[in-house]
Amino acid sequence: MTQLTAPVPANQSLWHDTERCYRAVMSRDARFDGQFIVAVRTTGIYCRPSCPAMTPKARNVEFFPTSAAAQSRGYRACRRCLPDAVPGSPEWNVRADLAARAMRLIADGTVEREGVPGLARRLGYSERQLGRVLTAELGAGPLALARAHRAHSARLLIELSELPLTDVAFAAGFASVRQFNTTIREVFATTPTQLRAAAAGKREQAGPRDEPSAAGARLTLRLPFREPFDADGLFAFLAARAVPGVEDVTDGYRRTLRLPHGTGLVRLTPAERYVQCDLRLTDVRDLGNAVARVRRLLDLDADPEAVRQVLGADPALAPLVSAIPGMRVPGAVDGTELVLRAMLGQQVSVAAARTAAGRLASELGEPVTATDGEPGLLFPAAAAIAEHATEVLRGPLRRIEAIRDVATAIASGDLDVHVGREAGELRAELLAAPGIGPWTADYVLMRVLGQPDVLLDGDLAIRKGAAALGLDGTPAALTARAQAWRPWRSYAGMYLWRSSAPTSTKGNGQAP
């Protein structure tokens, strides 16, 4: 295969490197799907890099960072390769700038719920500043980026649900049916009715499927990832920490979701080239938000080849990287939940942290409609924990009061933990909270914000894992050695955690 792995300068996004992008298109390298968009001037169509269509001539193509940028230039989506049905760009996690944080919030549905003013407010910028930065960096402003997100959500609902098309329009976030129809025609060069008819024909060939339930929409999606994908390790990590009532691992990985417009239940089952995602939503407007959360939880937008190149160059890590390709860093579906669970896991075993979280859930969790065997509780809201933590939790009073105080700060809005936060600011706020030290703050950045370059060098299990690989596990020595692992130190930490098993059962934040 053509060598495509030359690094891009740190201050330059991949899509600017037209020569490298064109080589990816010529080789139909699926590793680059989602990292940039290729648009063909002669056809007016934009595609993913691995599109199986005949490769266009170099003089006839241009590259964009997002589908919204291509749409803004008048291109429509390829109906053969479906360029929106690919893993997202890993750049939004590697980068920590305004554009990257905005993209995470847009994927989370913030514009649909709060508008551009709400997006700007969450990011701490004026609407004008935000628009200038996004247009310069991503080729489209926040409205165009949100429009592309709505179009993708609408296509999923059109093809995978039996909702009337009018309901699809408003569920996907469109302000009117006319806007919905116009957008679908412009983006996909077809009408919503034609999209549904084509999807129905494919479903008939595939056989029967579940119908929507009375409690809400049932949808089955295939969530793509870049291969390789260490599904066994990732799902084992989640299983070891599954909170009874909230999560279940007897049939894939299942858990409840607290979503902006209601609740949800998701079941995730790894397959050869995708993760099957079975969703039940009380409100279909939460589809895009639920999918974004699940993708972050499973780190499906990671670039394992980029990680392998860096970590595989270290002689100590190389055998482990080769033996376990496609390592992922587990994310989180809810920032509040992750912060409080991390605090529960400080200085105790994984099993003890799970027991404490299960006690909270059983006493304070909100029940959701569930069938036999399904998780039936939402993880408690911050306000409930703030009010009842001292009654429910056991252990040192000082620790319980710290958890209560942090829950109070979250419930009041004084501490806001979401995917659009700037990492340095959030870390400072966490460290200023009672009972939160550097390990917990960094663990939150790694899992909630998807930060790929966080090494928990004081963690006992990571230090043991380093020693097992023949490295000096002292924090100072590990920090020095890890400079060569940048910008993938979070993934290195996961490898070190893995190398410490099965002895890694407690310590200074044992990955609760």
C-alpha positions as CSV (number, residue, x, y, z in Angstrom):
1,M,0.0,0.0,0.0
2,T,1.2,3.5,-0.7
3,Q,2.9,5.0,2.4
4,L,0.5,7.6,3.8
5,T,1.8,8.0,7.3
6,A,4.1,11.0,7.1
7,P,3.2,13.4,9.9
8,V,1.3,16.6,9.2
9,P,2.8,19.7,10.8
10,A,1.3,20.3,14.2
11,N,-0.2,23.7,13.1
12,Q,-1.7,22.2,9.9
13,S,-4.8,20.0,9.6
14,L,-4.6,17.0,7.3
15,W,-7.0,18.4,4.7
16,H,-4.5,21.2,3.9
17,D,-2.0,18.5,2.8
18,T,-3.5,18.0,-0.7
19,E,-0.8,15.6,-1.9
20,R,-1.2,13.3,1.1
21,C,-5.0,13.5,0.8
22,Y,-5.0,12.6,-2.9
23,R,-2.7,9.6,-2.2
24,A,-5.3,8.4,0.4
25,V,-8.0,8.8,-2.2
26,M,-6.0,6.9,-4.9
27,S,-5.4,4.0,-2.5
28,R,-9.0,4.1,-1.1
29,D,-7.5,4.0,2.4
30,A,-10.5,3.6,4.8
31,R,-8.3,4.8,7.7
32,F,-8.8,8.3,6.4
33,D,-12.6,8.2,6.2
34,G,-13.9,11.0,8.4
35,Q,-10.6,12.8,8.6
36,F,-11.3,14.8,5.5
37,I,-13.8,15.1,2.7
38,V,-13.0,14.9,-1.0
39,A,-15.2,16.9,-3.4
40,V,-15.2,16.4,-7.2
41,R,-15.7,19.6,-9.2
42,T,-16.9,17.9,-12.4
43,T,-19.7,16.0,-10.7
44,G,-20.6,18.3,-7.8
45,I,-20.4,15.4,-5.3
46,Y,-18.4,15.0,-2.1
47,C,-17.2,11.6,-0.9
48,R,-15.2,9.8,1.8
49,P,-11.6,9.0,0.8
50,S,-12.4,5.3,0.4
51,C,-15.3,5.8,-2.0
52,P,-15.3,2.8,-4.5
53,A,-16.1,5.1,-7.4
54,M,-13.5,5.7,-10.1
55,T,-10.7,8.0,-8.8
56,P,-11.1,11.5,-10.2
57,K,-8.2,13.4,-11.6
58,A,-6.2,15.5,-9.2
59,R,-7.0,18.7,-10.9
60,N,-10.8,18.0,-10.5
61,V,-10.8,17.6,-6.7
62,E,-10.6,19.8,-3.6
63,F,-10.5,18.8,0.0
64,F,-12.5,20.0,3.0
65,P,-12.3,19.4,6.7
66,T,-16.0,18.7,7.1
67,S,-19.1,17.8,5.1
68,A,-20.6,21.1,6.1
69,A,-17.8,22.9,4.3
70,A,-18.4,20.9,1.2
71,Q,-22.1,21.6,1.4
72,S,-21.5,25.3,1.8
73,R,-19.6,25.2,-1.5
74,G,-22.6,23.6,-3.3
75,Y,-21.5,19.9,-3.2
76,R,-24.0,17.1,-2.4
77,A,-23.3,13.9,-0.6
78,C,-22.3,10.8,-2.6
79,R,-25.2,8.2,-2.4
80,R,-22.8,5.4,-3.0
81,C,-20.3,5.8,-0.2
82,L,-22.5,7.8,2.3
83,P,-19.7,10.1,3.5
84,D,-21.5,11.0,6.7
85,A,-21.7,7.3,7.8
86,V,-18.0,7.1,8.8
87,P,-16.0,7.5,12.0
88,G,-15.6,11.1,13.1
89,S,-12.3,12.9,12.8
90,P,-9.8,12.1,15.6
91,E,-8.6,15.7,15.2
92,W,-11.4,17.0,17.5
93,N,-9.8,15.1,20.4
94,V,-6.2,15.7,19.5
95,R,-6.8,19.4,19.1
96,A,-7.9,21.4,22.2
97,D,-8.7,24.7,20.4
98,L,-12.0,26.5,20.0
99,A,-12.9,24.8,16.7
100,A,-12.4,21.3,18.1
101,R,-14.4,22.0,21.2
102,A,-17.2,23.5,19.1
103,M,-17.3,20.4,16.9
104,R,-17.7,18.2,19.9
105,L,-20.6,20.3,21.2
106,I,-22.3,20.5,17.7
107,A,-22.1,16.7,17.5
108,D,-23.7,16.6,20.9
109,G,-26.7,18.6,19.5
110,T,-26.1,21.9,21.4
111,V,-27.1,24.1,18.5
112,E,-30.4,22.3,18.0
113,R,-31.2,22.7,21.8
114,E,-29.7,26.1,22.6
115,G,-29.0,27.8,19.2
116,V,-25.8,29.5,18.2
117,P,-26.0,31.8,21.2
118,G,-26.0,28.8,23.5
119,L,-23.1,27.3,21.7
120,A,-21.1,30.5,22.0
121,R,-22.0,30.9,25.7
122,R,-20.8,27.4,26.5
123,L,-17.5,28.1,24.7
124,G,-17.0,31.5,26.3
125,Y,-16.9,33.5,23.0
126,S,-19.1,35.9,21.3
127,E,-21.2,34.6,18.4
128,R,-19.2,36.8,16.0
129,Q,-15.8,35.5,17.2
130,L,-17.1,31.9,17.1
131,G,-18.3,32.3,13.5
132,R,-15.0,33.8,12.3
133,V,-12.9,31.0,13.9
134,L,-15.1,28.2,12.6
135,T,-15.3,29.6,9.1
136,A,-11.5,30.0,9.0
137,E,-10.7,26.6,10.5
138,L,-13.5,24.4,9.2
139,G,-14.8,26.1,6.1
140,A,-18.3,26.7,7.5
141,G,-19.9,28.6,10.4
142,P,-21.8,27.1,13.3
143,L,-25.2,27.1,11.5
144,A,-23.8,25.3,8.5
145,L,-22.0,22.7,10.7
146,A,-25.2,22.2,12.7
147,R,-27.2,21.8,9.4
148,A,-24.9,19.0,8.3
149,H,-25.4,17.3,11.7
150,R,-29.2,17.6,11.3
151,A,-29.1,16.2,7.8
152,H,-27.2,13.1,9.1
153,S,-29.6,12.6,12.0
154,A,-32.6,13.0,9.6
155,R,-31.2,10.4,7.2
156,L,-30.9,7.9,10.0
157,L,-34.5,8.5,11.2
158,I,-35.8,8.4,7.6
159,E,-34.1,5.1,6.9
160,L,-34.3,3.3,10.3
161,S,-37.6,4.4,11.8
162,E,-41.3,4.4,10.8
163,L,-41.9,7.9,12.0
164,P,-43.9,10.1,9.7
165,L,-41.6,12.4,7.8
166,T,-43.1,15.5,9.4
167,D,-42.1,14.1,12.8
168,V,-38.6,13.2,11.4
169,A,-38.1,16.8,10.4
170,F,-38.7,18.2,13.9
171,A,-37.0,15.3,15.7
172,A,-33.8,16.0,13.7
173,G,-33.9,19.6,14.8
174,F,-35.3,21.4,11.7
175,A,-37.4,24.5,12.3
176,S,-39.9,23.6,9.5
177,V,-40.8,20.8,7.1
178,R,-39.9,23.1,4.2
179,Q,-36.4,23.5,5.7
180,F,-36.1,19.8,6.1
181,N,-37.2,19.0,2.6
182,T,-34.8,21.6,1.1
183,T,-31.8,20.4,3.1
184,I,-32.4,16.7,2.2
185,R,-32.6,17.6,-1.5
186,E,-29.5,19.8,-1.4
187,V,-27.4,17.4,0.6
188,F,-28.5,14.0,-0.7
189,A,-29.8,15.0,-4.2
190,T,-33.1,13.2,-3.4
191,T,-36.3,13.7,-1.5
192,P,-37.1,12.3,2.0
193,T,-39.8,10.0,0.4
194,Q,-37.3,8.6,-2.0
195,L,-34.7,8.0,0.7
196,R,-37.3,6.1,2.7
197,A,-38.4,4.0,-0.3
198,A,-34.8,3.0,-1.1
199,A,-34.2,2.1,2.5
200,A,-37.4,0.0,2.7
201,G,-36.3,-2.0,-0.3
202,K,-33.0,-2.8,1.4
203,R,-34.8,-3.8,4.6
204,E,-37.0,-6.2,2.7
205,Q,-34.0,-7.9,1.3
206,A,-32.4,-8.1,4.8
207,G,-35.5,-9.7,6.5
208,P,-37.7,-8.7,9.4
209,R,-36.7,-6.2,12.0
210,D,-38.0,-4.8,15.3
211,E,-40.9,-2.3,15.1
212,P,-40.9,0.9,17.1
213,S,-42.2,0.3,20.7
214,A,-45.0,2.2,22.3
215,A,-42.6,3.7,24.7
216,G,-40.5,5.3,22.0
217,A,-38.4,4.7,19.0
218,R,-36.4,1.5,18.6
219,L,-33.4,2.0,16.3
220,T,-30.6,-0.3,15.3
221,L,-27.5,1.4,13.9
222,R,-24.0,0.2,12.8
223,L,-21.4,2.5,14.4
224,P,-18.2,2.3,12.2
225,F,-14.6,2.5,13.5
226,R,-11.1,2.6,12.2
227,E,-9.6,-0.9,12.3
228,P,-8.0,-2.4,14.3
229,F,-10.4,-2.2,17.3
230,D,-9.6,-3.9,20.7
231,A,-13.2,-4.6,21.5
232,D,-12.4,-7.4,24.0
233,G,-10.3,-5.1,26.2
234,L,-12.6,-2.1,26.0
235,F,-15.7,-4.1,26.8
236,A,-13.9,-5.9,29.6
237,F,-13.0,-2.5,31.1
238,L,-16.6,-1.4,31.1
239,A,-17.8,-4.8,32.4
240,A,-15.5,-4.6,35.4
241,R,-16.9,-1.3,36.4
242,A,-20.6,-1.8,35.5
243,V,-22.9,-0.3,38.1
244,P,-25.7,-2.7,38.9
245,G,-29.1,-1.3,37.8
246,V,-27.5,1.2,35.5
247,E,-25.3,-1.0,33.4
248,D,-25.4,-4.7,32.4
249,V,-23.0,-7.0,30.6
250,T,-24.9,-10.3,30.3
251,D,-25.9,-9.6,26.7
252,G,-23.4,-7.2,25.1
253,Y,-22.9,-4.0,27.1
254,R,-26.2,-2.3,28.0
255,R,-26.8,0.9,30.0
256,T,-29.4,3.6,30.6
257,L,-28.8,7.1,29.3
258,R,-30.0,10.4,30.8
259,L,-30.6,12.5,27.6
260,P,-31.7,16.2,27.1
261,H,-35.3,15.3,26.1
262,G,-35.9,12.0,28.0
263,T,-34.2,8.7,28.7
264,G,-32.7,6.0,26.6
265,L,-31.4,2.5,26.8
266,V,-28.5,1.3,24.6
267,R,-27.1,-2.1,23.9
268,L,-23.7,-2.3,22.3
269,T,-22.5,-5.5,20.6
270,P,-19.1,-5.5,18.8
271,A,-19.0,-7.0,15.3
272,E,-16.2,-7.4,12.7
273,R,-16.2,-3.9,11.3
274,Y,-18.7,-2.0,13.4
275,V,-20.4,-1.9,16.7
276,Q,-24.1,-2.7,16.6
277,C,-26.0,-0.1,18.6
278,D,-29.6,-1.0,19.6
279,L,-31.2,2.2,20.9
280,R,-34.6,2.7,22.6
281,L,-35.4,6.4,23.1
282,T,-38.4,8.0,24.7
283,D,-37.8,11.0,22.4
284,V,-36.3,10.6,19.0
285,R,-34.9,14.2,19.2
286,D,-32.2,12.6,21.3
287,L,-30.9,10.3,18.6
288,G,-27.9,12.4,17.6
289,N,-26.9,13.1,21.2
290,A,-27.2,9.4,22.1
291,V,-25.0,8.3,19.2
292,A,-22.4,11.0,20.0
293,R,-22.2,9.9,23.6
294,V,-21.9,6.2,22.7
295,R,-19.1,7.0,20.1
296,R,-17.2,8.9,22.8
297,L,-17.7,6.0,25.3
298,L,-16.2,3.5,22.9
299,D,-13.6,6.0,21.5
300,L,-14.8,5.0,18.0
301,D,-13.2,8.0,16.3
302,A,-9.6,7.1,17.3
303,D,-6.9,6.7,14.8
304,P,-5.2,3.4,15.9
305,E,-2.5,3.6,13.1
306,A,-1.3,7.0,14.4
307,V,-1.2,5.6,17.9
308,R,0.7,2.5,16.7
309,Q,3.3,4.5,14.9
310,V,4.3,6.5,18.0
311,L,3.9,3.9,20.8
312,G,5.2,1.0,18.7
313,A,8.5,2.9,18.3
314,D,9.3,2.5,22.0
315,P,11.1,-0.9,22.5
316,A,9.4,-1.4,25.9
317,L,5.9,-0.8,24.6
318,A,6.3,-2.3,21.1
319,P,5.6,-6.0,22.0
320,L,2.4,-5.0,23.8
321,V,1.3,-2.7,21.0
322,S,1.8,-5.5,18.5
323,A,0.0,-8.0,20.7
324,I,-3.0,-5.8,21.4
325,P,-3.6,-3.6,18.3
326,G,-6.4,-1.0,18.3
327,M,-6.3,-0.1,22.0
328,R,-9.0,2.4,22.9
329,V,-9.4,4.8,25.8
330,P,-12.9,4.5,27.3
331,G,-14.8,7.7,27.4
332,A,-18.0,8.7,29.2
333,V,-21.7,9.2,28.4
334,D,-22.2,11.7,31.1
335,G,-19.7,14.1,32.6
336,T,-21.4,14.5,36.0
337,E,-21.7,10.7,36.4
338,L,-18.0,10.2,35.6
339,V,-16.8,12.9,38.0
340,L,-18.8,11.4,40.9
341,R,-17.8,7.8,40.1
342,A,-14.2,8.8,39.9
343,M,-14.4,10.4,43.4
344,L,-16.1,7.2,44.6
345,G,-13.1,5.2,43.3
346,Q,-10.3,7.2,44.9
347,Q,-8.1,5.1,47.1
348,V,-10.3,2.0,46.9
349,S,-10.5,-1.1,44.7
350,V,-12.5,-1.2,41.5
351,A,-14.9,-3.6,43.1
352,A,-15.4,-1.3,46.1
353,A,-16.0,1.7,43.8
354,R,-18.6,-0.3,41.9
355,T,-20.3,-1.3,45.1
356,A,-20.5,2.3,46.3
357,A,-21.9,3.4,42.9
358,G,-24.4,0.6,42.9
359,R,-25.6,1.7,46.4
360,L,-26.1,5.2,45.1
361,A,-28.0,4.0,42.1
362,S,-30.3,1.6,44.1
363,E,-31.2,4.3,46.7
364,L,-31.3,7.4,44.5
365,G,-31.4,6.3,40.9
366,E,-34.5,7.2,38.9
367,P,-36.4,4.2,37.4
368,V,-36.9,3.9,33.7
369,T,-39.1,1.6,31.7
370,A,-37.3,-1.7,31.1
371,T,-38.0,-5.3,30.2
372,D,-36.7,-8.3,32.1
373,G,-32.9,-8.3,32.3
374,E,-32.5,-4.7,31.1
375,P,-31.0,-2.0,33.3
376,G,-33.8,-0.1,34.9
377,L,-32.1,2.9,36.7
378,L,-30.6,6.2,35.7
379,F,-27.4,7.1,37.6
380,P,-28.6,9.6,40.3
381,A,-28.7,13.2,39.4
382,A,-26.2,15.5,41.1
383,A,-29.0,17.2,43.0
384,A,-30.1,13.9,44.6
385,I,-26.5,13.0,45.6
386,A,-26.0,16.5,47.0
387,E,-29.1,16.0,49.2
388,H,-28.6,12.4,50.3
389,A,-24.9,11.5,50.0
390,T,-24.3,11.5,53.7
391,E,-27.3,9.2,54.3
392,V,-26.5,6.7,51.6
393,L,-22.7,6.4,51.3
394,R,-20.5,4.7,53.7
395,G,-16.9,5.4,54.6
396,P,-14.9,8.3,56.0
397,L,-17.1,11.3,56.6
398,R,-14.7,13.7,55.0
399,R,-14.7,11.8,51.8
400,I,-18.5,11.6,51.7
401,E,-18.8,15.3,52.4
402,A,-16.4,16.1,49.5
403,I,-18.6,14.0,47.1
404,R,-21.7,15.9,48.5
405,D,-20.0,19.3,48.0
406,V,-18.9,18.5,44.4
407,A,-22.4,17.2,43.6
408,T,-23.8,20.5,45.0
409,A,-21.5,22.5,42.8
410,I,-22.5,20.6,39.7
411,A,-26.2,20.8,40.6
412,S,-26.0,24.6,41.1
413,G,-24.0,25.1,37.8
414,D,-20.9,26.3,39.6
415,L,-19.0,23.3,38.2
416,D,-20.0,22.5,34.6
417,V,-18.6,19.3,33.1
418,H,-19.3,18.9,29.4
419,V,-17.4,18.0,26.2
420,G,-16.9,21.6,25.1
421,R,-14.9,22.7,28.1
422,E,-11.3,23.9,27.7
423,A,-9.1,21.3,29.4
424,G,-6.9,23.7,31.4
425,E,-9.9,25.6,32.8
426,L,-11.8,22.5,33.7
427,R,-8.8,21.0,35.4
428,A,-8.3,24.1,37.5
429,E,-11.9,24.1,38.6
430,L,-11.8,20.4,39.5
431,L,-8.6,20.9,41.5
432,A,-10.2,23.8,43.4
433,A,-13.1,21.5,44.4
434,P,-12.9,19.6,47.7
435,G,-11.6,16.1,47.6
436,I,-10.4,16.2,44.0
437,G,-6.7,15.8,43.4
438,P,-4.5,15.7,40.2
439,W,-5.3,12.0,39.5
440,T,-9.0,12.5,39.5
441,A,-8.9,15.8,37.5
442,D,-6.7,14.2,34.8
443,Y,-8.8,11.1,34.7
444,V,-11.9,13.3,34.1
445,L,-10.1,15.1,31.2
446,M,-9.1,11.8,29.7
447,R,-12.5,10.2,29.8
448,V,-15.0,13.1,29.5
449,L,-13.1,15.3,27.1
450,G,-11.4,12.4,25.2
451,Q,-8.0,13.9,25.8
452,P,-5.5,11.6,24.1
453,D,-2.4,12.9,25.8
454,V,-2.9,12.4,29.6
455,L,-0.7,10.1,31.5
456,L,-1.7,9.3,35.1
457,D,1.9,8.9,36.1
458,G,1.1,8.7,39.9
459,D,-1.3,5.9,39.4
460,L,-0.2,2.7,41.2
461,A,-1.4,0.3,38.5
462,I,0.3,2.3,35.8
463,R,3.5,2.3,37.8
464,K,3.2,-1.5,38.2
465,G,2.6,-1.9,34.6
466,A,5.7,0.1,33.7
467,A,7.8,-2.0,36.1
468,A,6.4,-5.2,34.4
469,L,7.7,-3.9,31.1
470,G,11.1,-3.2,32.6
471,L,10.6,0.6,32.9
472,D,11.4,2.8,35.9
473,G,7.9,3.3,37.3
474,T,8.6,6.3,39.5
475,P,6.5,9.3,38.5
476,A,9.5,11.5,37.5
477,A,11.1,8.7,35.4
478,L,7.8,7.8,33.8
479,T,7.0,11.4,32.9
480,A,10.4,11.7,31.3
481,R,10.0,8.5,29.3
482,A,6.5,9.5,28.3
483,Q,7.6,12.5,26.4
484,A,8.3,10.2,23.4
485,W,4.7,8.9,23.6
486,R,3.1,12.3,22.9
487,P,0.4,13.0,21.8
488,W,-0.9,9.5,22.7
489,R,0.0,9.2,26.4
490,S,-3.5,8.3,27.3
491,Y,-3.3,5.2,25.1
492,A,0.1,4.4,26.6
493,G,-1.5,4.5,30.0
494,M,-4.1,2.0,28.9
495,Y,-1.3,-0.3,27.7
496,L,0.5,0.1,31.1
497,W,-2.8,-0.6,32.9
498,R,-3.2,-3.8,30.8
499,S,0.3,-4.9,31.5
500,S,-0.3,-4.6,35.3
501,A,-3.3,-7.0,35.3
502,P,-4.4,-8.9,37.3
503,T,-2.7,-7.3,40.2
504,S,-4.1,-3.8,39.5
505,T,-7.0,-3.9,41.9
506,K,-6.5,-0.8,44.1
507,G,-4.4,2.3,44.3
508,N,-4.3,6.0,43.8
509,G,-7.3,6.0,41.5
510,Q,-7.5,2.5,40.0
511,A,-9.4,3.6,36.9
512,P,-12.8,3.5,38.6
